Amino acid sequence: MPGYQQPVPPQGYFPSLGFPSKGSPVSLNSDTSLAPNFIGLVRAPPTSGAPPPASEASLPSGHLAYSQYGHEDVQNGVPASAAPMQRPPASKPFLPGSAPTPVQQYGPRPASVQQLSNHMAGMTIGTTTGTTASAPPPAGLGYGPPTSVPPVSGSGLYTPYTASPGPPPTSVSQGLPLAQPPFSGAPRPPTLPGPPLPGQTVAGPPAFQPNHVSSPPPPPAMSGSHPGPPMGGLHGPPPPTHPPQPGYQMQQNGSFGQVRGPQPNYGGAYPGTPNYGSQPGPPPPPKRLDPDSIPSPQLNELPPQQKPRHRIDPDAIPSPIQVIEDDRSNRGSEPFVTGVRGQVPPLVTTNFLVKDQGNASPRYIRCTSYNIPCTSDMAKQSQVPLAAVIKPLATLPPEETLPYLVDHGESGPVRCNRCKAYMCPFMQFIEGGRRFQCCFCSCVTEVPPHYFQHLDHTGKRVDFYDRPELSLGSYEFLATVDYCKNNKFPSPPAFIFMIDVSYNAVKSGLVRLICEELKSLLDYLPREGNMEESAIRVGFVTYNKVLHFYNVKSSLAQPQMMVVSDVADMFVPLLDGFLVNVNESRTVITSLLDQIPEMFADTRETETVFAPVIQAGLEALKAAECAGKLFIFHTSLPVAEAPGKVKNRDDRKLINTDKEKTLFQPQTSFYNNLAKDCVAQGCCVDLFLFPNQYLDVATLGVVTYQTGGSIYKYAYFQLETDQDRFLSDLRRDVQKEVGFDAVMRVRTSTGIRATDFFGAFYMSNTTDVEMAGLDCDKTITVEFKHDDKLSEDNGALLQCALLYTSCAGQRRLRIHNLSLNCCTQLADLYRNCETDTLINYLAKYAYRGVLSSPVKTVRDALINQCAQILACYRKNCASPSSAGQLILPECMKLLPVYLNCVLKSDVLQPGPEVTTDDRAYIRQLVTSMDVAETNVFFYPRLLPLTKADVDSDSLPAAIRNSEERLSKGDIYLLENGLNIFVWVGVNVQQGLIQNLFGVSSFSQISNTLSTLPVLENPFSKKVRSIIDMLQIQRSRYMKLIIVKQEDKLEMLFKHFLVEDKSLSGGASYVDFLCHMHKEIRQLLS
């Protein structure tokens, strides 16, 4: 096959991953052409005896040196005895719901460690051999996890013993070593299902919680020999309690490449500090690792007495940072021109311009693969899901042109007679232009007389470039009355603000804050580009156990209040004067907003209703015969007697049981029925929650979720720290572009069809995605399956058509078209995949799975599917090489690191500080995220602020998400789209502290700051400008959290260092990579 020559490894390039098995090659090859896999022999050291070249420039592209950031002793690594995992037979389908793998016993005990050390010393190429011995394991820890390592699951990496059928694992005290699964540094004690250790549950003051975590993480229980992770659900070994011993370069064990000292810029891990169970990060995007390139020792090569921690060099495994940087430098300078079929766009992390020449911009549609298999058999064999993440109303950068609006008059858009696809660049005009053949279903349709145009000598219409629908991938049509409800044009939408005025809301200052903000915010309602003022009308409701409606008709001197106390039979007590034009009623509205905080200032009412509030808004929109949006500001569990009343059913004991799924499901079907009514009316619900305790987001969020709305959550809301974040979110939410009463349909060319949909919407049939509101931040993810063969010649086409009402009440159709290639060779599929989009799809698939299956089943299915994807590549596309190598396809080398991040996320593996509401909130949030948002959410961005150039506009180069990359003398910023952490090392120079925080020493830095002080010095200005720049890029205002090294908040920060082991039992990247390798080998054998 072309492109599969075996390149000679560059001299001195020894990216090894790990444990050599006897005689297996030790190379972790980044398979560039797709598989430069090295066969056969263990490579000899370079003849010159020189260490491998340090400079990246000397390596061919694709063999990037991963040494960009060196570090000191690695503190949580792969256990030495990473024996091949016992895997279920390859034929066993891993569907959600399938039974867990039985625990299998492992074989004989490994031989002596000395032998392995020698073995490794012999194979470590270009390293100084003296350093390969590893530190002895901490005393008192058992040898390892249960033997069959079911894929990462439940509360920890391994299921509690009781969960898997089959023989019990050998007990830790027996002589049999339990083979260490790849996920762990030190040997792991067996999982103890059950509550966290005492001391684990201490929640700090609510002031510091991140945007979705409802209380600060507990400090680690330091007692005994288990530093770090709580034992309940601790499926990973606690990291060793002793600092790495001088003289032992731990990461040297089993790693090939020169001994790396700490790099000058980034100091090593805190010297002498054990790594207390820092959260493992998602594996960094791995290089295409040869599945052979991560060798695993056989069990019998390791002695029982000692488990040396043979460490894969983290710099030798695919780095997300390197992949992102490479894509930026290779693809960031040229515009991405969409004229060619099946082009893979630059990564979402690359800043690039798009020129639409016939295919939709990747800002609107991204696919998991741009070259799809011709047959369903091939698709099943590869297990690569075929999906598109569609963001129909995405905001474009100012340099790009918005979709043109095409008006065909009363006849409306030209469409195919049979499948109703809209005119697009792929339609074929025939018979001199009198008819056209549909590119989706091949039906021939007459061209309407008014649309006729002659063809040129190439068969193109001569008006090709004058018509957006013939030359562009994305455009809009003005819809005719046939596309409107009840065959009449819609009225402009309305916004109704519904404010909880119960005791909590008033006492916290929230009611006054909202009323003050609305006075000015109402001037910024969305409007069409050319309009003087917004066409949107507004209305106001306040509520506790009863509802108060306000008449703000412009002719009144004062607003009038009407109370509806019969919440069981909700109606709107006034029609005229409830929904008004802001400018006409300005004085009455201002008067009302001044009066509301005073009216309820002395309230003692603590109970609230919730469903009747939505019903009231729905009834008001029905009466006004328009679509619209409800902005509901709500504080507590609605326990007052009323429809939709809910009870407190929060129960952490359900975690890791078969009933865990109930925590994600609504507790009553009432809200599903209400959502259906809201969608029918075009009533979208945005929910702002301010809980001080359990609120049941899973139930209250149903209507928001199914109407295409957004949820914002501010736990333990405090005016001084949370005001900026809330107001920023509210302003953006009120002002952003929204399409109302929207219906989306995705058409495909013959051979594939849309079979599954993920996102915030409602579906009453199998094809139409209905949304009361769809804003510019929401995505709909669509999965495709084959229903026939595709051909390489014709490729495959998608057309996404969105029918919606604009904010001025105009009915429009937005069309996005995309053409993909089709292939008969698997190698072509693997060469054109997009891992970020794949992870976006897999996360959404998994997050939906938890509604119906145990979390462990969902995790196992994810791991299994990814192992199958990589095993299929290994078997069919990579050149032959030993089973000891892990070979990853070039564009999927980050699949393991990112997948690990999804597995360790709060939804699939919650730490003790994550509440049930947090999990439900994150689950809903991720389901409508775009690819850029899931990318930074699962693998946060970590920037060394002290390395920022104060004289340039650029950001400092990001570093990998691992504690060993942090230096005590530096300040770092970590952002994940919801929070921004600023981590300050204990040894940061006093001058920097003074410049950034305005205090003279580390101890004086307050960790309750919600914004950095505005100080007139270059460093302060630079850091604040970086934070502002990051805030602008994200759809929500990120909460700023200051973390001082060794402070209690540091545990929370470490949760986001996703390449490390996590407190909740998640694997480190290195360990997970080994685990994936074993899974792949099992499938191949």
Backbone hydrogen bonds, N-H to C=O, Kabsch-Sander energy under -0.5 kcal/mol:
donor,donor_aa,acceptor,acceptor_aa,energy
4,Y,1,M,-1.4
13,Y,10,P,-2.1
14,F,12,G,-0.9
16,S,14,F,-2.0
16,S,256,F,-1.0
17,L,293,S,-1.3
19,F,295,P,-1.3
24,S,21,S,-2.7
27,S,25,P,-0.8
28,L,15,P,-1.7
29,N,27,S,-0.8
31,D,29,N,-0.8
31,D,288,R,-0.8
31,D,888,L,-0.7
32,T,30,S,-1.2
35,A,3,G,-0.6
37,N,35,A,-2.2
49,G,46,P,-2.0
58,S,55,S,-0.8
59,L,56,E,-2.0
63,H,60,P,-2.1
64,L,62,G,-0.6
69,Y,66,Y,-0.5
70,G,68,Q,-0.5
80,A,308,P,-0.9
82,A,80,A,-2.7
83,A,81,S,-2.3
87,R,85,M,-0.6
92,K,89,P,-1.9
95,L,93,P,-1.0
98,S,95,L,-2.7
103,V,165,P,-1.5
111,A,300,N,-2.3
116,L,112,S,-1.4
117,S,113,V,-3.5
118,N,114,Q,-3.0
119,H,115,Q,-2.9
120,M,116,L,-3.6
121,A,117,S,-3.4
122,G,118,N,-2.8
123,M,119,H,-1.1
123,M,120,M,-0.5
124,T,120,M,-2.2
125,I,123,M,-0.7
127,T,124,T,-0.7
129,T,127,T,-0.7
131,T,128,T,-1.4
132,T,129,T,-1.9
141,L,138,P,-1.0
149,V,147,T,-0.9
153,S,156,G,-1.1
153,S,157,L,-0.7
156,G,153,S,-0.9
157,L,1065,G,-0.6
163,A,160,P,-2.2
164,S,160,P,-0.5
164,S,161,Y,-1.3
174,Q,171,S,-1.4
179,A,177,P,-0.6
180,Q,81,S,-1.5
184,S,182,P,-1.3
192,L,231,M,-0.9
200,Q,197,L,-2.3
203,A,201,T,-0.5
208,F,205,P,-1.4
209,Q,206,P,-1.2
214,S,212,H,-0.5
221,A,228,G,-0.7
222,M,220,P,-0.8
226,H,223,S,-0.9
233,G,192,L,-1.4
234,L,231,M,-2.7
235,H,233,G,-1.4
248,Y,245,Q,-2.1
249,Q,247,G,-0.8
250,M,248,Y,-1.6
252,Q,249,Q,-2.1
253,N,250,M,-2.0
255,S,252,Q,-2.7
257,G,125,I,-1.2
261,G,259,V,-0.6
263,Q,266,Y,-0.8
267,G,265,N,-0.7
273,T,270,Y,-1.8
276,Y,274,P,-1.1
277,G,275,N,-2.7
289,L,287,K,-1.3
290,D,887,I,-0.7
293,S,290,D,-3.4
294,I,290,D,-0.6
301,E,298,Q,-2.1
302,L,299,L,-1.9
309,R,135,A,-0.5
310,H,308,P,-1.5
311,R,250,M,-0.6
316,A,313,D,-2.6
317,I,314,P,-0.9
323,V,319,S,-2.3
324,I,320,P,-2.7
325,E,321,I,-2.6
326,D,322,Q,-2.9
327,D,323,V,-2.3
328,R,324,I,-2.2
329,S,325,E,-2.6
330,N,326,D,-2.6
331,R,327,D,-2.9
332,G,328,R,-1.8
336,F,353,L,-3.6
337,V,335,P,-0.8
338,T,336,F,-0.5
338,T,355,K,-2.7
340,V,337,V,-0.6
342,G,819,S,-2.1
343,Q,340,V,-0.9
350,T,347,L,-1.7
352,F,350,T,-0.8
355,K,336,F,-2.7
356,D,354,V,-0.6
357,Q,355,K,-0.6
360,A,817,N,-3.6
364,Y,361,S,-2.0
365,I,361,S,-2.0
366,R,389,V,-1.8
368,T,387,A,-2.5
370,Y,832,N,-2.7
372,I,821,N,-2.9
374,C,823,C,-2.4
379,A,375,T,-1.8
380,K,376,S,-2.7
381,Q,377,D,-2.4
382,S,378,M,-2.1
383,Q,379,A,-2.0
386,L,784,F,-0.5
387,A,385,P,-0.8
388,A,782,V,-2.6
389,V,366,R,-3.4
390,I,388,A,-0.7
390,I,780,I,-3.0
391,K,364,Y,-3.4
394,A,391,K,-1.9
395,T,776,C,-0.5
400,E,397,P,-2.2
406,V,404,Y,-0.6
406,V,476,E,-3.6
408,H,406,V,-0.6
411,S,408,H,-0.8
412,G,409,G,-1.2
416,C,421,A,-2.5
420,K,416,C,-0.9
423,M,414,V,-2.2
427,M,424,C,-1.8
428,Q,437,Q,-2.2
429,F,427,M,-0.6
430,I,435,R,-2.9
433,G,430,I,-1.2
434,R,430,I,-0.6
434,R,431,E,-1.4
435,R,430,I,-1.7
436,F,445,T,-2.7
437,Q,428,Q,-3.4
438,C,436,F,-0.5
438,C,443,C,-3.0
442,S,438,C,-1.4
445,T,436,F,-2.9
447,V,434,R,-3.0
451,Y,448,P,-2.0
452,F,448,P,-0.6
452,F,449,P,-1.2
456,D,460,K,-3.8
459,G,456,D,-2.1
462,V,454,H,-2.4
464,F,461,R,-1.5
466,D,463,D,-1.4
467,R,463,D,-1.0
467,R,464,F,-0.8
470,L,467,R,-2.0
471,S,467,R,-1.3
472,L,468,P,-2.7
473,G,359,N,-0.5
475,Y,815,I,-1.7
476,E,404,Y,-3.3
477,F,813,L,-2.6
478,L,406,V,-2.5
479,A,477,F,-0.5
479,A,811,R,-2.4
483,Y,480,T,-2.0
484,C,481,V,-1.9
487,N,484,C,-1.7
488,K,485,K,-2.0
491,S,625,E,-0.6
494,A,627,A,-1.6
495,F,537,R,-3.0
496,I,629,K,-2.7
497,F,495,F,-0.5
497,F,539,G,-2.6
498,M,496,I,-0.6
498,M,631,F,-3.0
499,I,497,F,-0.6
499,I,541,V,-2.8
500,D,498,M,-0.5
500,D,633,F,-1.9
501,V,543,Y,-3.1
503,Y,605,E,-3.1
506,V,502,S,-2.1
507,K,503,Y,-3.0
508,S,504,N,-2.0
509,G,506,V,-1.3
510,L,505,A,-1.0
511,V,505,A,-1.5
513,L,509,G,-2.0
514,I,510,L,-2.7
515,C,511,V,-2.4
516,E,512,R,-2.5
517,E,513,L,-2.4
518,L,514,I,-2.6
519,K,515,C,-1.3
520,S,516,E,-0.8
520,S,517,E,-0.7
521,L,517,E,-2.7
522,L,518,L,-2.0
523,D,520,S,-1.6
524,Y,521,L,-2.5
525,L,522,L,-0.7
531,M,528,E,-1.9
537,R,493,P,-1.3
538,V,580,V,-2.7
539,G,495,F,-1.8
541,V,497,F,-2.5
542,T,548,H,-2.2
543,Y,499,I,-2.1
544,N,546,V,-2.0
547,L,564,V,-2.2
548,H,542,T,-3.3
549,F,547,L,-0.5
549,F,562,M,-3.4
550,Y,540,F,-1.3
551,N,560,Q,-3.0
552,V,550,Y,-0.7
552,V,577,G,-2.8
556,L,553,K,-1.9
560,Q,551,N,-1.8
562,M,549,F,-2.9
564,V,547,L,-3.0
565,S,563,V,-0.6
567,V,565,S,-1.8
569,D,566,D,-1.3
578,F,575,L,-1.2
579,L,575,L,-0.6
580,V,538,V,-2.6
580,V,578,F,-0.6
585,S,581,N,-2.2
586,R,583,N,-0.8
589,I,585,S,-2.7
590,T,586,R,-2.8
591,S,587,T,-2.1
592,L,588,V,-2.3
593,L,589,I,-2.7
594,D,590,T,-1.7
595,Q,591,S,-1.9
596,I,592,L,-2.5
598,E,594,D,-0.6
599,M,595,Q,-3.0
600,F,596,I,-1.8
601,A,598,E,-1.2
603,T,600,F,-2.0
606,T,604,R,-0.5
609,V,544,N,-1.9
613,V,610,F,-1.0
614,I,610,F,-1.4
615,Q,611,A,-2.6
616,A,612,P,-2.4
617,G,613,V,-2.0
618,L,614,I,-2.7
619,E,615,Q,-2.8
620,A,616,A,-2.3
621,L,617,G,-2.1
622,K,618,L,-2.4
623,A,619,E,-2.7
624,A,620,A,-1.8
625,E,621,L,-0.6
625,E,622,K,-1.1
626,C,621,L,-2.1
628,G,682,G,-2.7
629,K,494,A,-2.4
630,L,684,C,-3.0
631,F,496,I,-2.9
632,I,630,L,-0.7
632,I,686,D,-2.8
633,F,498,M,-2.5
633,F,631,F,-0.5
634,H,632,I,-0.6
634,H,688,F,-2.8
639,V,637,L,-1.7
640,A,608,T,-1.7
645,K,642,A,-1.5
646,V,638,P,-2.0
649,R,647,K,-0.8
654,L,651,D,-1.7
655,I,652,R,-1.6
657,T,654,L,-2.0
660,E,657,T,-1.5
661,K,658,D,-0.5
662,T,659,K,-1.9
663,L,660,E,-1.8
664,F,661,K,-1.4
665,Q,661,K,-0.7
671,Y,668,T,-0.5
672,N,669,S,-0.5
673,N,669,S,-1.7
674,L,670,F,-2.0
675,A,671,Y,-2.5
676,K,672,N,-1.8
677,D,673,N,-1.7
678,C,674,L,-2.3
679,V,675,A,-2.7
680,A,676,K,-1.9
681,Q,677,D,-1.3
682,G,678,C,-1.2
683,C,678,C,-3.0
684,C,628,G,-2.8
684,C,682,G,-0.8
686,D,630,L,-3.2
686,D,684,C,-0.5
687,L,710,S,-2.7
688,F,632,I,-3.2
688,F,686,D,-0.5
689,L,687,L,-0.6
689,L,712,Y,-3.4
690,F,634,H,-2.2
699,T,696,D,-1.0
700,L,696,D,-2.8
701,G,697,V,-2.3
702,V,699,T,-1.4
704,T,700,L,-0.5
705,Y,701,G,-3.0
706,Q,702,V,-2.8
707,T,703,V,-1.5
708,G,705,Y,-1.0
709,G,704,T,-2.8
712,Y,687,L,-2.8
714,Y,689,L,-2.6
716,Y,691,P,-3.0
717,F,714,Y,-0.8
722,D,718,Q,-3.2
723,Q,719,L,-1.6
726,F,722,D,-2.6
727,L,723,Q,-2.9
728,S,724,D,-2.4
729,D,725,R,-2.4
730,L,726,F,-2.8
731,R,727,L,-2.8
732,R,728,S,-2.3
733,D,729,D,-2.6
734,V,730,L,-2.5
735,Q,731,R,-2.1
736,K,732,R,-1.9
739,G,774,L,-2.9
740,F,805,T,-2.7
741,D,772,A,-2.8
742,A,771,M,-2.7
743,V,803,L,-2.3
744,M,769,V,-2.8
745,R,801,A,-2.4
747,R,745,R,-0.6
747,R,799,Q,-3.1
749,S,797,L,-1.8
750,T,440,F,-1.5
752,I,749,S,-1.6
753,R,785,K,-2.3
755,T,783,E,-3.0
756,D,783,E,-1.4
758,F,781,T,-2.5
761,F,759,G,-1.0
762,Y,770,E,-2.8
765,N,768,D,-0.5
769,V,744,M,-2.7
769,V,767,T,-0.6
770,E,762,Y,-3.0
770,E,768,D,-0.7
771,M,742,A,-2.9
773,G,707,T,-1.9
774,L,739,G,-2.6
776,C,737,E,-1.4
778,K,775,D,-1.1
779,T,928,S,-1.2
780,I,390,I,-3.0
781,T,758,F,-2.8
782,V,388,A,-3.0
782,V,780,I,-0.5
783,E,756,D,-2.9
784,F,386,L,-3.2
785,K,753,R,-2.3
787,D,751,G,-2.5
788,D,751,G,-1.5
790,L,374,C,-2.5
795,G,791,S,-2.1
796,A,820,L,-2.4
798,L,818,L,-2.5
799,Q,747,R,-2.7
800,C,816,H,-2.9
801,A,745,R,-2.9
801,A,799,Q,-0.6
802,L,800,C,-0.5
802,L,814,R,-2.9
803,L,743,V,-3.1
803,L,801,A,-0.5
804,Y,802,L,-0.5
804,Y,812,R,-2.5
805,T,740,F,-2.4
806,S,804,Y,-0.5
806,S,810,Q,-3.3
809,G,806,S,-2.2
812,R,804,Y,-3.2
812,R,810,Q,-0.5
813,L,477,F,-2.6
814,R,802,L,-3.1
815,I,475,Y,-3.1
815,I,813,L,-0.5
816,H,800,C,-2.4
817,N,473,G,-2.4
818,L,798,L,-2.2
820,L,796,A,-3.4
821,N,370,Y,-2.3
823,C,372,I,-2.3
828,D,825,Q,-1.1
829,L,825,Q,-1.0
830,Y,826,L,-2.4
831,R,827,A,-1.3
832,N,828,D,-0.6
832,N,829,L,-1.5
833,C,830,Y,-0.6
834,E,368,T,-2.6
835,T,891,C,-0.7
838,L,834,E,-2.2
839,I,835,T,-2.8
840,N,836,D,-1.8
841,Y,837,T,-2.4
842,L,838,L,-2.9
843,A,839,I,-2.8
844,K,840,N,-1.8
845,Y,841,Y,-2.7
846,A,842,L,-2.6
847,Y,843,A,-2.9
848,R,844,K,-1.7
849,G,845,Y,-1.9
850,V,846,A,-1.4
851,L,848,R,-1.7
852,S,849,G,-1.6
853,S,849,G,-2.3
858,V,854,P,-1.8
859,R,855,V,-2.6
860,D,856,K,-2.8
861,A,857,T,-2.3
862,L,858,V,-2.0
863,I,859,R,-2.4
864,N,860,D,-2.7
865,Q,861,A,-2.6
866,C,862,L,-2.3
867,A,863,I,-2.5
868,Q,864,N,-2.4
869,I,865,Q,-2.3
870,L,866,C,-2.3
871,A,867,A,-2.7
872,C,868,Q,-2.5
873,Y,869,I,-1.5
874,R,870,L,-2.4
875,K,871,A,-2.8
876,N,872,C,-2.5
877,C,873,Y,-2.9
878,A,873,Y,-1.5
885,Q,882,S,-1.9
886,L,291,P,-1.4
886,L,292,D,-0.6
887,I,290,D,-5.0
887,I,885,Q,-0.7
888,L,29,N,-0.5
888,L,886,L,-0.6
892,M,889,P,-2.0
893,K,890,E,-1.0
894,L,285,P,-0.6
895,L,892,M,-2.1
897,V,284,P,-0.6
898,Y,894,L,-2.6
899,L,895,L,-2.9
900,N,896,P,-2.4
901,C,897,V,-1.3
902,V,898,Y,-1.8
903,L,899,L,-2.6
904,K,900,N,-1.8
905,S,902,V,-1.3
909,Q,905,S,-2.7
914,V,911,G,-1.5
915,T,913,E,-0.6
919,R,915,T,-2.0
920,A,916,T,-2.1
921,Y,917,D,-2.6
922,I,918,D,-3.0
923,R,919,R,-2.4
924,Q,920,A,-2.0
925,L,921,Y,-2.5
926,V,922,I,-2.8
927,T,923,R,-1.3
928,S,924,Q,-0.7
928,S,925,L,-1.1
929,M,926,V,-1.7
934,T,930,D,-2.3
935,N,931,V,-2.1
936,V,932,A,-1.7
937,F,933,E,-1.9
938,F,934,T,-2.5
939,Y,935,N,-1.9
941,R,975,E,-2.6
942,L,940,P,-0.5
942,L,959,I,-0.5
943,L,941,R,-0.5
943,L,973,L,-3.3
945,L,943,L,-1.1
945,L,971,I,-1.4
946,T,971,I,-1.3
947,K,944,P,-1.5
948,A,945,L,-1.9
950,V,948,A,-0.8
952,S,949,D,-1.6
959,I,942,L,-2.7
962,S,960,R,-2.2
965,R,962,S,-1.9
966,L,963,E,-1.9
970,D,967,S,-1.9
972,Y,983,W,-2.5
973,L,943,L,-3.0
974,L,981,F,-2.6
975,E,941,R,-2.4
976,N,979,N,-1.7
980,I,1039,K,-3.4
981,F,974,L,-3.1
982,V,1041,I,-2.5
983,W,972,Y,-2.5
983,W,981,F,-0.6
984,V,1043,V,-2.8
985,G,970,D,-2.0
985,G,983,W,-0.5
987,N,968,K,-1.6
988,V,985,G,-1.5
989,Q,969,G,-0.5
993,I,989,Q,-1.8
994,Q,990,Q,-2.7
995,N,991,G,-2.5
996,L,992,L,-2.2
997,F,993,I,-3.0
998,G,993,I,-0.7
998,G,994,Q,-1.2
999,V,993,I,-0.7
1004,Q,1001,S,-1.1
1005,I,1002,F,-1.4
1009,L,1006,S,-0.7
1015,L,1013,P,-1.0
1017,N,1015,L,-1.8
1021,K,1017,N,-2.4
1022,K,1018,P,-2.5
1023,V,1019,F,-2.6
1024,R,1020,S,-2.5
1025,S,1021,K,-2.4
1026,I,1022,K,-2.2
1027,I,1023,V,-2.4
1028,D,1024,R,-2.6
1029,M,1025,S,-2.4
1030,L,1026,I,-2.4
1031,Q,1027,I,-2.6
1032,I,1028,D,-2.1
1033,Q,1029,M,-1.3
1034,R,1030,L,-0.9
1034,R,1031,Q,-0.8
1039,K,978,L,-2.2
1041,I,980,I,-3.1
1041,I,1039,K,-0.5
1043,V,982,V,-3.1
1043,V,1041,I,-0.5
1044,K,1042,I,-0.5
1045,Q,984,V,-2.7
1047,D,1044,K,-2.2
1050,E,1047,D,-1.8
1051,M,1048,K,-1.1
1052,L,1049,L,-0.6
1053,F,1049,L,-1.8
1054,K,1050,E,-2.7
1055,H,1051,M,-1.1
1056,F,1053,F,-1.9
1057,L,1054,K,-1.6
1058,V,1056,F,-1.9
1059,E,280,P,-0.5
1059,E,281,G,-0.5
1059,E,961,N,-2.6
1060,D,279,Q,-1.3
1060,D,1057,L,-2.0
1062,S,279,Q,-0.6
1062,S,1066,G,-2.2
1065,G,1062,S,-1.9
1069,Y,1059,E,-2.0
1072,F,1068,S,-2.8
1073,L,1069,Y,-2.7
1074,C,1070,V,-1.9
1075,H,1071,D,-2.4
1076,M,1072,F,-3.1
1077,H,1073,L,-2.3
1078,K,1074,C,-2.4
1079,E,1075,H,-2.6
1080,I,1076,M,-2.8
1081,R,1077,H,-2.7
1082,Q,1078,K,-2.7
1083,L,1079,E,-2.2
1084,L,1080,I,-2.4
1085,S,1081,R,-2.0
